[in-house]
Amino acid sequence: MLYRAYLQISNFISNALAVIKSPQVENFIKLLEDAYKNDRRILVIGAGRSGLVGRAFAMRLKHLGFDVYVLGDTIVSPVRKDDIVIAISGSGRTALIVTAAEAAKTVGAKVIAITSFIDSPLARLADVVVEIPGRTKISHVEDYFARQVLGLHEPLAPLGTLFEDCAAVFLDAVIAELMHRFGKTEEDLRQEHANIEV
């Protein structure tokens, strides 16, 4: 079972690239570039395992030199006009995340939704949406073609695992793209890595 699940998850992630929309990705990366060049703050928000994916992404953004925070941490600077809020929710319906995104909009921040559902409350209020395929806790991929491309049948990965794993790999790839665009090396990131740890 372990090997079957491993192959199913890795195949899903590989096949997801065929359905991730490049204009959405480019809009997302352009907002991040703008935030970097103009000293905009970034707040990453997500609940549960999506929150853990967000924390990993925020850490790499920090290593790249972004002014980045994670909702729920003790030290979080206020979000201002034109700052960026990256909201991660497979369903796009997680109440805490939707409420936080709404609050960000009221101060003029730009909201980026990372979700599987373009018609979700989170996606509807976002300035930029990046659709990441995945089976979530509330639903599965309905479109027959998308299911076939992704190899999605009766998944061995429970609940939101496929979305969360796919989002983690996608966001790591975004970091690689930003490194390329900024001319940063692994050594540059290492210089920004924590040197006092417990």
LINRA-V904331 format. One record per residue. N is the residue number from 0. RES is the residue in one small letter. PHI is phi as a letter, one per 20 degrees, with the letter a starting at -180 (* if undefined). OMEGA is omega in degrees with one decimal (none if undefined). Layout:
N/RES/PHI/OMEGA
N/RES/PHI/OMEGA
This chain:
0/m/*/-179.5
1/l/g/-177.2
2/y/f/177.2
3/r/f/179.6
4/a/f/179.7
5/y/g/-179.3
6/l/f/179.8
7/q/f/-179.7
8/i/f/-177.9
9/s/f/176.6
10/n/f/178.4
11/f/g/-178.9
12/i/f/178.6
13/s/f/-177.6
14/n/f/-178.6
15/a/f/-179.2
16/l/g/-179.7
17/a/f/-177.3
18/v/d/174.0
19/i/f/-171.3
20/k/e/-175.8
21/s/f/176.4
22/p/f/176.8
23/q/f/-179.1
24/v/f/-178.7
25/e/f/177.1
26/n/f/178.1
27/f/f/-177.1
28/i/f/178.1
29/k/f/176.4
30/l/f/177.5
31/l/f/177.2
32/e/f/179.6
33/d/f/178.8
34/a/f/-179.2
35/y/f/-175.5
36/k/f/-174.4
37/n/d/177.5
38/d/l/174.7
39/r/e/174.8
40/r/f/174.7
41/i/c/174.0
42/l/d/178.9
43/v/d/-179.2
44/i/c/177.8
45/g/a/-179.0
46/a/d/176.3
47/g/m/-178.7
48/r/f/174.6
49/s/f/175.9
50/g/f/177.5
51/l/f/174.6
52/v/g/178.8
53/g/f/178.2
54/r/f/179.1
55/a/f/178.8
56/f/f/179.5
57/a/f/179.1
58/m/f/179.4
59/r/f/174.7
60/l/f/177.3
61/k/f/178.3
62/h/f/177.2
63/l/e/178.1
64/g/o/177.0
65/f/f/172.2
66/d/e/-167.5
67/v/c/-178.9
68/y/c/177.9
69/v/c/179.7
70/l/g/179.8
71/g/o/175.4
72/d/f/-179.8
73/t/f/-177.2
74/i/d/177.9
75/v/c/178.1
76/s/f/178.8
77/p/f/175.7
78/v/e/-177.4
79/r/d/176.6
80/k/g/177.7
81/d/m/169.2
82/d/f/-175.1
83/i/d/172.3
84/v/d/178.6
85/i/d/-175.6
86/a/d/-177.1
87/i/d/178.1
88/s/b/179.9
89/g/g/-178.2
90/s/f/-174.2
91/g/m/-176.1
92/r/c/-178.8
93/t/f/-169.1
94/a/g/-179.4
95/l/g/-176.5
96/i/f/177.7
97/v/f/179.6
98/t/f/179.3
99/a/f/178.5
100/a/f/176.6
101/e/f/178.8
102/a/f/179.2
103/a/f/179.5
104/k/f/-177.6
105/t/f/177.8
106/v/e/175.5
107/g/n/176.1
108/a/f/175.5
109/k/e/-177.3
110/v/d/173.4
111/i/d/178.7
112/a/d/171.1
113/i/d/-171.3
114/t/b/174.8
115/s/e/-171.2
116/f/c/-178.6
117/i/f/-177.9
118/d/d/-178.9
119/s/e/176.7
120/p/g/179.6
121/l/f/-179.0
122/a/f/-178.1
123/r/f/-178.9
124/l/e/-176.1
125/a/f/173.5
126/d/e/178.2
127/v/c/176.3
128/v/d/169.7
129/v/d/-179.7
130/e/e/176.7
131/i/d/-177.5
132/p/f/177.1
133/g/r/172.4
134/r/f/-180.0
135/t/d/-179.5
136/k/f/-172.3
137/i/e/-172.2
138/s/a/173.7
139/h/c/-178.9
140/v/f/-175.8
141/e/e/-174.7
142/d/f/-176.0
143/y/f/-178.2
144/f/f/179.9
145/a/f/178.8
146/r/f/-178.7
147/q/f/179.4
148/v/f/-176.9
149/l/e/-177.8
150/g/m/-174.1
151/l/e/178.0
152/h/c/174.7
153/e/d/-169.3
154/p/f/175.0
155/l/e/179.0
156/a/e/-172.9
157/p/f/171.5
158/l/l/-174.6
159/g/e/-173.8
160/t/g/-176.4
161/l/f/175.9
162/f/f/-175.0
163/e/f/178.8
164/d/f/179.9
165/c/f/178.6
166/a/f/-179.8
167/a/f/-179.7
168/v/f/177.8
169/f/g/-177.6
170/l/f/173.3
171/d/f/176.7
172/a/f/175.3
173/v/f/177.6
174/i/f/178.4
175/a/f/178.2
176/e/f/178.6
177/l/f/175.7
178/m/g/179.7
179/h/f/-177.2
180/r/f/-179.0
181/f/e/-177.6
182/g/m/-178.3
183/k/e/177.3
184/t/d/176.1
185/e/f/178.4
186/e/f/175.7
187/d/g/179.1
188/l/f/-179.8
189/r/f/179.1
190/q/f/-179.8
191/e/e/-179.4
192/h/f/179.1
193/a/g/176.8
194/n/d/172.6
195/i/c/-176.6
196/e/c/177.7
197/v/d/none
